[in-house]
Amino acid sequence: MALTRLREWRRPKAARRYPVPLTMHQLWMVSLSAPVSHDRGASRSTLYPFTRIDDDSARRWLADQWEITSREKLVGRLDGLARTGYRARAQQLLGVAPLAWDAALYVDITRRGFACGRITEHEAWTALKSIVPAVAGTYASWQEYADHYLLGRKVWRDGLRGTEDAGFPAPQATADAHLRSLLDPANRASPWNLAPWDAIYQPDHAR
């Protein structure tokens, strides 16, 4: 464990490679994946998904969790999440289509795809911008977004029952606690407080 942490600290900080702060709109788009990014070392204020450069981890994660091993598979997966995603099953079961769950996964995969070189920075931003109209037009607050994210996550978890992946997801209590932290007005580190929901409806500006 100590050796692993030492290796992590030897990696350069992502902020050194990408020193220009995100604009308000950029941070808002990146923040759509905040519910997914609760691991230690995850970055919630840069397009790069980690606080320290770790391209290999992004590549392994995409391959292990999504079977994404090429640019073509990445693009195909993003297209699927944008078109129907998991919300199609939720619509059949519950009569509600939680776009937030698919949007969070979409942004998370995009960021990791950028990190490991499957897509360029420009392509990553283009991908994120493409889902803004649907998300901004569906929800009116981070609270609404969080509620639908949890709903989508529940449908996804229920779908894993009886499969070999049933034990993979983090416990629901962990996801709930993470979202409470993101929504806590006193949490100054929360990207949802740094980029309020209404910011996406206003002209973009430097932070």
N, C-alpha and C positions, 0 to 999 in steps of 0.2 A: 504494500500500500504506500509506504513512504517513497519507494523508488518510482512508483507511478506518479505520485504528486510532484516529485522532483522533475520528472520528464515534462509534466504539464507546465510547470513554471519556467522551464527552459524554452518553451515555445514563445515566439514573439506575440505581443498583444495585437489583437485584431485592429485596434485603434491606430497602431503604428502603420499598418498597411493601408488602412482606410481612414485617414485623419480628418477628412471633411465631415462635419456633423450633418446628419440628415435634416432635411427641411421638415416642416410640420406635417405636410402631406406624406412625405416618405416615411416618417416615424409612424404615422397613423396606419399606413399600409403594412409595415413590418409588424405593428402591434396586433394585427389580426391573428398572428400565430402565437401570441403571448400565452394563451391557455395551454398550448402544447409544450411550450418551452419552459419547463419547470426544473430541468436538470441543473445541477451545480455547474457552472461554467457556460451556461447558455447566455447569449447576449440578446437583449430585447431592445437595443437602441441602435443597432447597426444592421445593414443588409446581411453581412456575414453572420452566421448563426451562433458562433461561439465567441467568448471573450478573448480566447487565444487561438492562433492559427492552427487548425487541425483538419486539413483537407481530407486526410485518410479516413478519419472518423465519419465525415459526411458521406464519403464514398461507400464505406462499409454499411452504414445505416441504411442508405437507399437500397443497397443490394439485399441486405438481410430482411428488412421490414417491408419493402415494396417490390423486390425483384427488379429494381431499376439498375441496369448495368450498362446503359448506353443513352446517348442523347435522344434517340428515337423513342425509347421506352419512357423516358422522363416526359417528353412532350405528350406522348399518348396518355400517360397517367394524369397529367395536368388537364388535358382536354376532357377526360372522363369525369374528373372531379368538378370541372366547370359546367359540364352539361347536365349530369344527373347525380353522380356521386352516391353517397350513402343515403342522401335525403329521399331518394326514390323509394327505398325500402320503408323509411319512416313514414312516408306519405301513405303507403299501402297499409301499414300497421296502425298508425295513429291519426291519419288524416291531416298531419302537419309535416311540412318539409323543412327541417332545420338546416338552412343554408350555412349557418355559422360553423357547424362542425366541418363541412366540406371546405369552407373558405379557410379555416385555420389550418387544415391539412394541406391545402393548396399552397398557401404562403410558406408553410414550413418546408414542404418539398422543394419549392422554388428556391428558397434560401440555401438549402443544402445542395441543390443542383448547381447553383452558382458557386458555392464553396469548393466543390470538387471539380469544377471546370466543365460540367456538362453543358452549361449555358453561360453566356457572357453577362457582365453586369448590366449592360443595356437591355439585353433580352429578359433578364430577371425583372427589371423595373417595368418593362413593357407587359410582362405577364401579370405582375401585381396590379398595374393600372387597369388591366382588362376586367378585373372582377370588382372594382370599386363601384361602378354604377349599380350592380345587382345588390351588393352588400349595403351600401349607403341608402338604397331605395327600399330595403326590407326592414331595417332596424332604425330606431331613433335614439339609442343610447348603448353604452357598453354593457349595461345591465341586461338589456334585451338580448344583445349578442351573446352574453355569457349564459343566459337561460337556455337559449337554443343550442349553444355549444354542448351544454350538459345533456340536453335531450338527445341530441345526435350521438353523443358518446354512449349514452345508455343503450340506445338501439344497437349500436355497433358492438358493445360488450355482450348484450343478450345474444347477438348472432354468433358469438364465439363459443357459447356453451356447448359442451360435448365435443369440442375440437381440441387438437393438440396445442392451440394457441390460447386456450381459455385462461391460463395463468399468466399470460404476458402483460396485460394492461396494469398500470398502477392502480391501487385500490381507489374506489370511488371517493373515499374520505380524503385521499391525497389531492385529487382533482378539485374537490369542493373547497378545501383549505387554500389551494393555490388561487382559485378564482376569487375567494373572499379577500385575499391579500391584494390582488390586482384591483379590486373594486374599492378597497379601503381608502377613503379620502386622505387619511393621515399617512399613507404610504407614498413618500416622495419619490421613491425609486420606480413606482409603477408606471409603465409606459402609457397606461390608460389615463393617468393623471397628467402626464407630461404632454400627451396629445389627446385632448378631450374629443369626444365623439363629434361635436359640432365643428371641429377644426376642418374636417374634410369638405364642408360646405362653404368654407371661407376661402379667399385667395391664399395661395401658398406663400410661405415666408420662412426666412431663416429663423432658427431657434436660438 
